[in-house]
Amino acid sequence: MAVANEEVSNLGGLGLSALVWWLIPIGAVSLTLLWFAWKYRPRKTPQPDEGIKRRELMREAMKRSMPSQPDS
């Protein structure tokens, strides 16, 4: 009787172990698919006014003086 119980418990452990090992590649494939979907998602086309506004903001930022660095 003791041998039969040990065999059943070992089989249960193998089943769980196999499940865990299958979750690793499934998770890796899922993360890869999500990354590719995010990377190659359709982007909105930039409006001409938006680019001009960004350029003006950059020009204003470049005109400002930098704060002095405190001595360490």
HTML snippet that shows the backbone in 3Dmol.js (N, CA, C, O; Angstrom):
<script src="https://3Dmol.org/build/3Dmol-min.js"></script>
<div id="view" style="width:600px;height:400px;position:relative"></div>
<script>
const pdb = `
ATOM      1  N   MET A   1       0.814  -1.195   0.000  1.00  0.00           N
ATOM      2  CA  MET A   1       0.000   0.000   0.000  1.00  0.00           C
ATOM      3  C   MET A   1       0.857   1.258   0.000  1.00  0.00           C
ATOM      4  O   MET A   1       0.544   2.215  -0.708  1.00  0.00           O
ATOM      5  N   ALA A   2       1.906   1.271   0.763  1.00  0.00           N
ATOM      6  CA  ALA A   2       2.755   2.456   0.858  1.00  0.00           C
ATOM      7  C   ALA A   2       3.397   2.775  -0.487  1.00  0.00           C
ATOM      8  O   ALA A   2       3.551   3.948  -0.827  1.00  0.00           O
ATOM      9  N   VAL A   3       3.777   1.752  -1.265  1.00  0.00           N
ATOM     10  CA  VAL A   3       4.399   1.972  -2.561  1.00  0.00           C
ATOM     11  C   VAL A   3       3.397   2.596  -3.527  1.00  0.00           C
ATOM     12  O   VAL A   3       3.763   3.491  -4.290  1.00  0.00           O
ATOM     13  N   ALA A   4       2.169   2.156  -3.513  1.00  0.00           N
ATOM     14  CA  ALA A   4       1.145   2.691  -4.410  1.00  0.00           C
ATOM     15  C   ALA A   4       0.884   4.170  -4.100  1.00  0.00           C
ATOM     16  O   ALA A   4       0.707   4.968  -5.020  1.00  0.00           O
ATOM     17  N   ASN A   5       0.860   4.537  -2.836  1.00  0.00           N
ATOM     18  CA  ASN A   5       0.634   5.927  -2.459  1.00  0.00           C
ATOM     19  C   ASN A   5       1.788   6.824  -2.909  1.00  0.00           C
ATOM     20  O   ASN A   5       1.564   7.955  -3.341  1.00  0.00           O
ATOM     21  N   GLU A   6       3.007   6.327  -2.811  1.00  0.00           N
ATOM     22  CA  GLU A   6       4.168   7.099  -3.237  1.00  0.00           C
ATOM     23  C   GLU A   6       4.141   7.329  -4.743  1.00  0.00           C
ATOM     24  O   GLU A   6       4.495   8.409  -5.216  1.00  0.00           O
ATOM     25  N   GLU A   7       3.716   6.306  -5.503  1.00  0.00           N
ATOM     26  CA  GLU A   7       3.649   6.462  -6.957  1.00  0.00           C
ATOM     27  C   GLU A   7       2.623   7.502  -7.347  1.00  0.00           C
ATOM     28  O   GLU A   7       2.867   8.294  -8.257  1.00  0.00           O
ATOM     29  N   VAL A   8       1.486   7.520  -6.685  1.00  0.00           N
ATOM     30  CA  VAL A   8       0.448   8.492  -6.992  1.00  0.00           C
ATOM     31  C   VAL A   8       0.930   9.894  -6.666  1.00  0.00           C
ATOM     32  O   VAL A   8       0.710  10.816  -7.450  1.00  0.00           O
ATOM     33  N   SER A   9       1.583  10.075  -5.526  1.00  0.00           N
ATOM     34  CA  SER A   9       2.046  11.411  -5.155  1.00  0.00           C
ATOM     35  C   SER A   9       3.160  11.873  -6.086  1.00  0.00           C
ATOM     36  O   SER A   9       3.242  13.064  -6.385  1.00  0.00           O
ATOM     37  N   ASN A  10       4.017  10.975  -6.551  1.00  0.00           N
ATOM     38  CA  ASN A  10       5.067  11.361  -7.488  1.00  0.00           C
ATOM     39  C   ASN A  10       4.483  11.767  -8.834  1.00  0.00           C
ATOM     40  O   ASN A  10       4.990  12.689  -9.473  1.00  0.00           O
ATOM     41  N   LEU A  11       3.432  11.097  -9.270  1.00  0.00           N
ATOM     42  CA  LEU A  11       2.807  11.456 -10.530  1.00  0.00           C
ATOM     43  C   LEU A  11       2.162  12.837 -10.432  1.00  0.00           C
ATOM     44  O   LEU A  11       2.208  13.613 -11.387  1.00  0.00           O
ATOM     45  N   GLY A  12       1.578  13.139  -9.312  1.00  0.00           N
ATOM     46  CA  GLY A  12       0.984  14.459  -9.119  1.00  0.00           C
ATOM     47  C   GLY A  12       2.050  15.534  -9.151  1.00  0.00           C
ATOM     48  O   GLY A  12       1.836  16.610  -9.710  1.00  0.00           O
ATOM     49  N   GLY A  13       3.189  15.253  -8.560  1.00  0.00           N
ATOM     50  CA  GLY A  13       4.295  16.203  -8.574  1.00  0.00           C
ATOM     51  C   GLY A  13       4.834  16.418  -9.973  1.00  0.00           C
ATOM     52  O   GLY A  13       5.207  17.536 -10.328  1.00  0.00           O
ATOM     53  N   LEU A  14       4.879  15.364 -10.772  1.00  0.00           N
ATOM     54  CA  LEU A  14       5.356  15.494 -12.147  1.00  0.00           C
ATOM     55  C   LEU A  14       4.395  16.321 -12.982  1.00  0.00           C
ATOM     56  O   LEU A  14       4.818  17.105 -13.832  1.00  0.00           O
ATOM     57  N   GLY A  15       3.119  16.149 -12.746  1.00  0.00           N
ATOM     58  CA  GLY A  15       2.126  16.931 -13.483  1.00  0.00           C
ATOM     59  C   GLY A  15       2.249  18.415 -13.198  1.00  0.00           C
ATOM     60  O   GLY A  15       2.182  19.233 -14.115  1.00  0.00           O
ATOM     61  N   LEU A  16       2.425  18.761 -11.955  1.00  0.00           N
ATOM     62  CA  LEU A  16       2.589  20.158 -11.575  1.00  0.00           C
ATOM     63  C   LEU A  16       3.898  20.699 -12.119  1.00  0.00           C
ATOM     64  O   LEU A  16       3.957  21.835 -12.589  1.00  0.00           O
ATOM     65  N   SER A  17       4.947  19.892 -12.058  1.00  0.00           N
ATOM     66  CA  SER A  17       6.239  20.305 -12.582  1.00  0.00           C
ATOM     67  C   SER A  17       6.156  20.575 -14.082  1.00  0.00           C
ATOM     68  O   SER A  17       6.703  21.566 -14.565  1.00  0.00           O
ATOM     69  N   ALA A  18       5.478  19.702 -14.816  1.00  0.00           N
ATOM     70  CA  ALA A  18       5.327  19.902 -16.264  1.00  0.00           C
ATOM     71  C   ALA A  18       4.535  21.161 -16.548  1.00  0.00           C
ATOM     72  O   ALA A  18       4.847  21.889 -17.491  1.00  0.00           O
ATOM     73  N   LEU A  19       3.511  21.430 -15.746  1.00  0.00           N
ATOM     74  CA  LEU A  19       2.710  22.627 -15.932  1.00  0.00           C
ATOM     75  C   LEU A  19       3.564  23.880 -15.747  1.00  0.00           C
ATOM     76  O   LEU A  19       3.472  24.824 -16.532  1.00  0.00           O
ATOM     77  N   VAL A  20       4.377  23.882 -14.726  1.00  0.00           N
ATOM     78  CA  VAL A  20       5.249  25.028 -14.475  1.00  0.00           C
ATOM     79  C   VAL A  20       6.224  25.213 -15.630  1.00  0.00           C
ATOM     80  O   VAL A  20       6.446  26.343 -16.066  1.00  0.00           O
ATOM     81  N   TRP A  21       6.805  24.143 -16.130  1.00  0.00           N
ATOM     82  CA  TRP A  21       7.753  24.250 -17.235  1.00  0.00           C
ATOM     83  C   TRP A  21       7.079  24.700 -18.516  1.00  0.00           C
ATOM     84  O   TRP A  21       7.732  25.330 -19.347  1.00  0.00           O
ATOM     85  N   TRP A  22       5.815  24.409 -18.711  1.00  0.00           N
ATOM     86  CA  TRP A  22       5.091  24.889 -19.888  1.00  0.00           C
ATOM     87  C   TRP A  22       4.721  26.362 -19.737  1.00  0.00           C
ATOM     88  O   TRP A  22       4.599  27.069 -20.737  1.00  0.00           O
ATOM     89  N   LEU A  23       4.542  26.832 -18.512  1.00  0.00           N
ATOM     90  CA  LEU A  23       4.185  28.226 -18.303  1.00  0.00           C
ATOM     91  C   LEU A  23       5.324  29.174 -18.675  1.00  0.00           C
ATOM     92  O   LEU A  23       5.072  30.300 -19.104  1.00  0.00           O
ATOM     93  N   ILE A  24       6.549  28.740 -18.519  1.00  0.00           N
ATOM     94  CA  ILE A  24       7.699  29.595 -18.837  1.00  0.00           C
ATOM     95  C   ILE A  24       7.723  29.958 -20.329  1.00  0.00           C
ATOM     96  O   ILE A  24       7.755  31.147 -20.646  1.00  0.00           O
ATOM     97  N   PRO A  25       7.709  28.992 -21.259  1.00  0.00           N
ATOM     98  CA  PRO A  25       7.721  29.398 -22.676  1.00  0.00           C
ATOM     99  C   PRO A  25       6.434  30.092 -23.120  1.00  0.00           C
ATOM    100  O   PRO A  25       6.466  30.973 -23.979  1.00  0.00           O
ATOM    101  N   ILE A  26       5.308  29.696 -22.539  1.00  0.00           N
ATOM    102  CA  ILE A  26       4.049  30.370 -22.894  1.00  0.00           C
ATOM    103  C   ILE A  26       4.106  31.830 -22.453  1.00  0.00           C
ATOM    104  O   ILE A  26       3.674  32.720 -23.185  1.00  0.00           O
ATOM    105  N   GLY A  27       4.631  32.072 -21.272  1.00  0.00           N
ATOM    106  CA  GLY A  27       4.781  33.453 -20.790  1.00  0.00           C
ATOM    107  C   GLY A  27       5.755  34.248 -21.647  1.00  0.00           C
ATOM    108  O   GLY A  27       5.512  35.419 -21.938  1.00  0.00           O
ATOM    109  N   ALA A  28       6.858  33.620 -22.054  1.00  0.00           N
ATOM    110  CA  ALA A  28       7.842  34.315 -22.889  1.00  0.00           C
ATOM    111  C   ALA A  28       7.243  34.675 -24.248  1.00  0.00           C
ATOM    112  O   ALA A  28       7.457  35.781 -24.745  1.00  0.00           O
ATOM    113  N   VAL A  29       6.511  33.767 -24.839  1.00  0.00           N
ATOM    114  CA  VAL A  29       5.875  34.040 -26.139  1.00  0.00           C
ATOM    115  C   VAL A  29       4.826  35.142 -25.976  1.00  0.00           C
ATOM    116  O   VAL A  29       4.719  36.024 -26.827  1.00  0.00           O
ATOM    117  N   SER A  30       4.070  35.097 -24.911  1.00  0.00           N
ATOM    118  CA  SER A  30       3.042  36.121 -24.685  1.00  0.00           C
ATOM    119  C   SER A  30       3.671  37.506 -24.532  1.00  0.00           C
ATOM    120  O   SER A  30       3.196  38.478 -25.119  1.00  0.00           O
ATOM    121  N   LEU A  31       4.736  37.587 -23.746  1.00  0.00           N
ATOM    122  CA  LEU A  31       5.416  38.871 -23.571  1.00  0.00           C
ATOM    123  C   LEU A  31       6.011  39.365 -24.877  1.00  0.00           C
ATOM    124  O   LEU A  31       5.977  40.563 -25.158  1.00  0.00           O
ATOM    125  N   THR A  32       6.560  38.455 -25.685  1.00  0.00           N
ATOM    126  CA  THR A  32       7.113  38.846 -26.980  1.00  0.00           C
ATOM    127  C   THR A  32       6.027  39.391 -27.902  1.00  0.00           C
ATOM    128  O   THR A  32       6.227  40.405 -28.571  1.00  0.00           O
ATOM    129  N   LEU A  33       4.890  38.724 -27.937  1.00  0.00           N
ATOM    130  CA  LEU A  33       3.790  39.192 -28.781  1.00  0.00           C
ATOM    131  C   LEU A  33       3.281  40.557 -28.327  1.00  0.00           C
ATOM    132  O   LEU A  33       2.987  41.417 -29.157  1.00  0.00           O
ATOM    133  N   LEU A  34       3.176  40.757 -27.028  1.00  0.00           N
ATOM    134  CA  LEU A  34       2.746  42.051 -26.513  1.00  0.00           C
ATOM    135  C   LEU A  34       3.744  43.147 -26.870  1.00  0.00           C
ATOM    136  O   LEU A  34       3.344  44.254 -27.231  1.00  0.00           O
ATOM    137  N   TRP A  35       5.044  42.847 -26.773  1.00  0.00           N
ATOM    138  CA  TRP A  35       6.071  43.831 -27.095  1.00  0.00           C
ATOM    139  C   TRP A  35       5.996  44.216 -28.571  1.00  0.00           C
ATOM    140  O   TRP A  35       6.056  45.400 -28.903  1.00  0.00           O
ATOM    141  N   PHE A  36       5.864  43.224 -29.462  1.00  0.00           N
ATOM    142  CA  PHE A  36       5.772  43.515 -30.890  1.00  0.00           C
ATOM    143  C   PHE A  36       4.505  44.307 -31.209  1.00  0.00           C
ATOM    144  O   PHE A  36       4.538  45.210 -32.045  1.00  0.00           O
ATOM    145  N   ALA A  37       3.406  43.983 -30.564  1.00  0.00           N
ATOM    146  CA  ALA A  37       2.164  44.719 -30.794  1.00  0.00           C
ATOM    147  C   ALA A  37       2.317  46.171 -30.367  1.00  0.00           C
ATOM    148  O   ALA A  37       1.808  47.073 -31.032  1.00  0.00           O
ATOM    149  N   TRP A  38       3.025  46.404 -29.248  1.00  0.00           N
ATOM    150  CA  TRP A  38       3.247  47.766 -28.781  1.00  0.00           C
ATOM    151  C   TRP A  38       4.223  48.501 -29.692  1.00  0.00           C
ATOM    152  O   TRP A  38       4.000  49.666 -30.023  1.00  0.00           O
ATOM    153  N   LYS A  39       5.296  47.840 -30.098  1.00  0.00           N
ATOM    154  CA  LYS A  39       6.329  48.489 -30.909  1.00  0.00           C
ATOM    155  C   LYS A  39       5.802  48.885 -32.286  1.00  0.00           C
ATOM    156  O   LYS A  39       6.126  49.965 -32.780  1.00  0.00           O
ATOM    157  N   TYR A  40       5.003  48.037 -32.904  1.00  0.00           N
ATOM    158  CA  TYR A  40       4.535  48.287 -34.258  1.00  0.00           C
ATOM    159  C   TYR A  40       3.082  48.750 -34.306  1.00  0.00           C
ATOM    160  O   TYR A  40       2.391  48.542 -35.304  1.00  0.00           O
ATOM    161  N   ARG A  41       2.624  49.376 -33.229  1.00  0.00           N
ATOM    162  CA  ARG A  41       1.258  49.884 -33.205  1.00  0.00           C
ATOM    163  C   ARG A  41       1.145  51.060 -34.172  1.00  0.00           C
ATOM    164  O   ARG A  41       2.131  51.754 -34.423  1.00  0.00           O
ATOM    165  N   PRO A  42      -0.035  51.285 -34.709  1.00  0.00           N
ATOM    166  CA  PRO A  42      -0.197  52.426 -35.613  1.00  0.00           C
ATOM    167  C   PRO A  42      -0.053  53.729 -34.845  1.00  0.00           C
ATOM    168  O   PRO A  42      -0.645  53.908 -33.780  1.00  0.00           O
ATOM    169  N   ARG A  43       0.714  54.605 -35.381  1.00  0.00           N
ATOM    170  CA  ARG A  43       0.959  55.887 -34.721  1.00  0.00           C
ATOM    171  C   ARG A  43       0.096  56.960 -35.368  1.00  0.00           C
ATOM    172  O   ARG A  43      -0.222  56.898 -36.555  1.00  0.00           O
ATOM    173  N   LYS A  44      -0.270  57.934 -34.567  1.00  0.00           N
ATOM    174  CA  LYS A  44      -1.035  59.031 -35.140  1.00  0.00           C
ATOM    175  C   LYS A  44      -0.081  59.911 -35.962  1.00  0.00           C
ATOM    176  O   LYS A  44       1.084  60.088 -35.604  1.00  0.00           O
ATOM    177  N   THR A  45      -0.580  60.438 -37.031  1.00  0.00           N
ATOM    178  CA  THR A  45       0.257  61.282 -37.880  1.00  0.00           C
ATOM    179  C   THR A  45       0.407  62.645 -37.215  1.00  0.00           C
ATOM    180  O   THR A  45      -0.574  63.223 -36.747  1.00  0.00           O
ATOM    181  N   PRO A  46       1.624  63.153 -37.172  1.00  0.00           N
ATOM    182  CA  PRO A  46       1.829  64.451 -36.525  1.00  0.00           C
ATOM    183  C   PRO A  46       1.223  65.584 -37.368  1.00  0.00           C
ATOM    184  O   PRO A  46       1.273  65.560 -38.598  1.00  0.00           O
ATOM    185  N   GLN A  47       0.673  66.537 -36.699  1.00  0.00           N
ATOM    186  CA  GLN A  47       0.092  67.699 -37.370  1.00  0.00           C
ATOM    187  C   GLN A  47       1.190  68.746 -37.570  1.00  0.00           C
ATOM    188  O   GLN A  47       2.072  68.872 -36.720  1.00  0.00           O
ATOM    189  N   PRO A  48       1.156  69.486 -38.652  1.00  0.00           N
ATOM    190  CA  PRO A  48       2.200  70.489 -38.897  1.00  0.00           C
ATOM    191  C   PRO A  48       2.298  71.522 -37.777  1.00  0.00           C
ATOM    192  O   PRO A  48       3.397  71.942 -37.415  1.00  0.00           O
ATOM    193  N   ASP A  49       1.156  71.932 -37.227  1.00  0.00           N
ATOM    194  CA  ASP A  49       1.181  72.936 -36.150  1.00  0.00           C
ATOM    195  C   ASP A  49       1.889  72.406 -34.913  1.00  0.00           C
ATOM    196  O   ASP A  49       2.553  73.155 -34.198  1.00  0.00           O
ATOM    197  N   GLU A  50       1.744  71.126 -34.669  1.00  0.00           N
ATOM    198  CA  GLU A  50       2.363  70.534 -33.484  1.00  0.00           C
ATOM    199  C   GLU A  50       3.894  70.611 -33.568  1.00  0.00           C
ATOM    200  O   GLU A  50       4.563  70.907 -32.578  1.00  0.00           O
ATOM    201  N   GLY A  51       4.433  70.344 -34.748  1.00  0.00           N
ATOM    202  CA  GLY A  51       5.885  70.415 -34.932  1.00  0.00           C
ATOM    203  C   GLY A  51       6.408  71.823 -34.768  1.00  0.00           C
ATOM    204  O   GLY A  51       7.483  72.031 -34.206  1.00  0.00           O
ATOM    205  N   ILE A  52       5.653  72.794 -35.257  1.00  0.00           N
ATOM    206  CA  ILE A  52       6.066  74.191 -35.142  1.00  0.00           C
ATOM    207  C   ILE A  52       6.057  74.615 -33.680  1.00  0.00           C
ATOM    208  O   ILE A  52       6.958  75.321 -33.227  1.00  0.00           O
ATOM    209  N   LYS A  53       5.021  74.177 -32.932  1.00  0.00           N
ATOM    210  CA  LYS A  53       4.944  74.522 -31.504  1.00  0.00           C
ATOM    211  C   LYS A  53       6.120  73.927 -30.742  1.00  0.00           C
ATOM    212  O   LYS A  53       6.713  74.588 -29.890  1.00  0.00           O
ATOM    213  N   ARG A  54       6.454  72.686 -31.049  1.00  0.00           N
ATOM    214  CA  ARG A  54       7.594  72.051 -30.366  1.00  0.00           C
ATOM    215  C   ARG A  54       8.897  72.770 -30.682  1.00  0.00           C
ATOM    216  O   ARG A  54       9.755  72.921 -29.813  1.00  0.00           O
ATOM    217  N   ARG A  55       9.042  73.210 -31.918  1.00  0.00           N
ATOM    218  CA  ARG A  55      10.262  73.906 -32.310  1.00  0.00           C
ATOM    219  C   ARG A  55      10.374  75.236 -31.566  1.00  0.00           C
ATOM    220  O   ARG A  55      11.455  75.606 -31.108  1.00  0.00           O
ATOM    221  N   GLU A  56       9.260  75.950 -31.448  1.00  0.00           N
ATOM    222  CA  GLU A  56       9.268  77.213 -30.716  1.00  0.00           C
ATOM    223  C   GLU A  56       9.587  77.001 -29.233  1.00  0.00           C
ATOM    224  O   GLU A  56      10.330  77.783 -28.640  1.00  0.00           O
ATOM    225  N   LEU A  57       9.030  75.948 -28.639  1.00  0.00           N
ATOM    226  CA  LEU A  57       9.335  75.651 -27.233  1.00  0.00           C
ATOM    227  C   LEU A  57      10.814  75.346 -27.055  1.00  0.00           C
ATOM    228  O   LEU A  57      11.423  75.766 -26.071  1.00  0.00           O
ATOM    229  N   MET A  58      11.393  74.621 -28.000  1.00  0.00           N
ATOM    230  CA  MET A  58      12.816  74.301 -27.911  1.00  0.00           C
ATOM    231  C   MET A  58      13.659  75.568 -28.068  1.00  0.00           C
ATOM    232  O   MET A  58      14.650  75.751 -27.360  1.00  0.00           O
ATOM    233  N   ARG A  59      13.269  76.424 -28.977  1.00  0.00           N
ATOM    234  CA  ARG A  59      14.008  77.674 -29.195  1.00  0.00           C
ATOM    235  C   ARG A  59      13.970  78.534 -27.924  1.00  0.00           C
ATOM    236  O   ARG A  59      14.986  79.105 -27.529  1.00  0.00           O
ATOM    237  N   GLU A  60      12.781  78.624 -27.281  1.00  0.00           N
ATOM    238  CA  GLU A  60      12.674  79.393 -26.041  1.00  0.00           C
ATOM    239  C   GLU A  60      13.516  78.783 -24.933  1.00  0.00           C
ATOM    240  O   GLU A  60      14.143  79.505 -24.157  1.00  0.00           O
ATOM    241  N   ALA A  61      13.533  77.477 -24.855  1.00  0.00           N
ATOM    242  CA  ALA A  61      14.326  76.801 -23.820  1.00  0.00           C
ATOM    243  C   ALA A  61      15.822  77.031 -24.033  1.00  0.00           C
ATOM    244  O   ALA A  61      16.576  77.170 -23.070  1.00  0.00           O
ATOM    245  N   MET A  62      16.243  77.069 -25.286  1.00  0.00           N
ATOM    246  CA  MET A  62      17.662  77.285 -25.562  1.00  0.00           C
ATOM    247  C   MET A  62      18.091  78.713 -25.237  1.00  0.00           C
ATOM    248  O   MET A  62      19.261  78.948 -24.937  1.00  0.00           O
ATOM    249  N   LYS A  63      17.166  79.669 -25.291  1.00  0.00           N
ATOM    250  CA  LYS A  63      17.487  81.064 -24.986  1.00  0.00           C
ATOM    251  C   LYS A  63      17.668  81.284 -23.488  1.00  0.00           C
ATOM    252  O   LYS A  63      18.420  82.166 -23.072  1.00  0.00           O
ATOM    253  N   ARG A  64      16.976  80.478 -22.678  1.00  0.00           N
ATOM    254  CA  ARG A  64      17.066  80.649 -21.225  1.00  0.00           C
ATOM    255  C   ARG A  64      18.461  80.296 -20.729  1.00  0.00           C
ATOM    256  O   ARG A  64      19.120  79.406 -21.267  1.00  0.00           O
ATOM    257  N   SER A  65      18.896  81.005 -19.699  1.00  0.00           N
ATOM    258  CA  SER A  65      20.217  80.705 -19.133  1.00  0.00           C
ATOM    259  C   SER A  65      20.092  79.525 -18.172  1.00  0.00           C
ATOM    260  O   SER A  65      19.052  79.315 -17.547  1.00  0.00           O
ATOM    261  N   MET A  66      21.165  78.772 -18.075  1.00  0.00           N
ATOM    262  CA  MET A  66      21.203  77.611 -17.193  1.00  0.00           C
ATOM    263  C   MET A  66      21.429  78.077 -15.756  1.00  0.00           C
ATOM    264  O   MET A  66      22.185  79.022 -15.531  1.00  0.00           O
ATOM    265  N   PRO A  67      20.792  77.431 -14.784  1.00  0.00           N
ATOM    266  CA  PRO A  67      21.055  77.803 -13.381  1.00  0.00           C
ATOM    267  C   PRO A  67      22.493  77.430 -13.030  1.00  0.00           C
ATOM    268  O   PRO A  67      23.036  76.455 -13.550  1.00  0.00           O
ATOM    269  N   SER A  68      23.092  78.201 -12.161  1.00  0.00           N
ATOM    270  CA  SER A  68      24.470  77.905 -11.772  1.00  0.00           C
ATOM    271  C   SER A  68      24.518  76.642 -10.938  1.00  0.00           C
ATOM    272  O   SER A  68      23.609  76.361 -10.157  1.00  0.00           O
ATOM    273  N   GLN A  69      25.587  75.886 -11.113  1.00  0.00           N
ATOM    274  CA  GLN A  69      25.773  74.649 -10.382  1.00  0.00           C
ATOM    275  C   GLN A  69      26.350  74.946  -8.995  1.00  0.00           C
ATOM    276  O   GLN A  69      27.324  75.690  -8.881  1.00  0.00           O
ATOM    277  N   PRO A  70      25.759  74.375  -7.942  1.00  0.00           N
ATOM    278  CA  PRO A  70      26.323  74.591  -6.599  1.00  0.00           C
ATOM    279  C   PRO A  70      27.659  73.849  -6.478  1.00  0.00           C
ATOM    280  O   PRO A  70      27.841  72.768  -7.037  1.00  0.00           O
ATOM    281  N   ASP A  71      28.579  74.454  -5.739  1.00  0.00           N
ATOM    282  CA  ASP A  71      29.866  73.809  -5.509  1.00  0.00           C
ATOM    283  C   ASP A  71      29.711  72.626  -4.574  1.00  0.00           C
ATOM    284  O   ASP A  71      29.034  72.722  -3.551  1.00  0.00           O
ATOM    285  N   SER A  72      30.342  71.499  -4.924  1.00  0.00           N
ATOM    286  CA  SER A  72      30.229  70.307  -4.088  1.00  0.00           C
ATOM    287  C   SER A  72      31.222  70.324  -2.977  1.00  0.00           C
ATOM    288  O   SER A  72      31.265  69.392  -2.174  1.00  0.00           O
TER     289      SER A  72
END
`;
const viewer = $3Dmol.createViewer("view");
viewer.addModel(pdb, "pdb");
viewer.setStyle({}, {cartoon: {color: "spectrum"}});
viewer.zoomTo();
viewer.render();
</script>
